[in-house]
Amino acid sequence: ITGGNVNINNQCLKFCTSLENLIFLNVGNISIDREHFSNSNSLKQVVIHSKSDVTLYDKCFSKANQFKSIVIGGKNISIKRSCFEDCSSFDSFLLVQSENIELGFRAFYKCNRISSINLENY
């Protein structure tokens, strides 16, 4: 998905059981509602490149047991409470081009396989 502001809410993608990759390039503000992809058995990768704000609400990816990696770029990044909690396969997290980063309580709780968290600016 490319373009303007993106709001994923009201369970619009909640039960898309074959969705493996979620990619947003050159978007404005983006927000993903709470628990939206929690318990996903297929989602493996998320790439978000925002020109502005990125907000991932409470538990939006929690218990996504195939989830491997996420790349987020944006001016302001807010990862709320338990966003990636108990993602048993999650191993790579990259933040790029960020001025402000907020990591909520237990954002990566029980992500026992994380081998790298990188913060980069281009």
Secondary structure, DSSP 8 states (H G I E B T S, - for coil): -BSS-EEE-TTTTTT-TT--EEEEEEESSEEE-TTTTTT-SS--EEEEEESSEEEE-TTTTTT-TT--EEEEE-SEEEE-TTTTTT-TT--EEEEES-SEEEE-TTTTTT-TT--EEEEE--
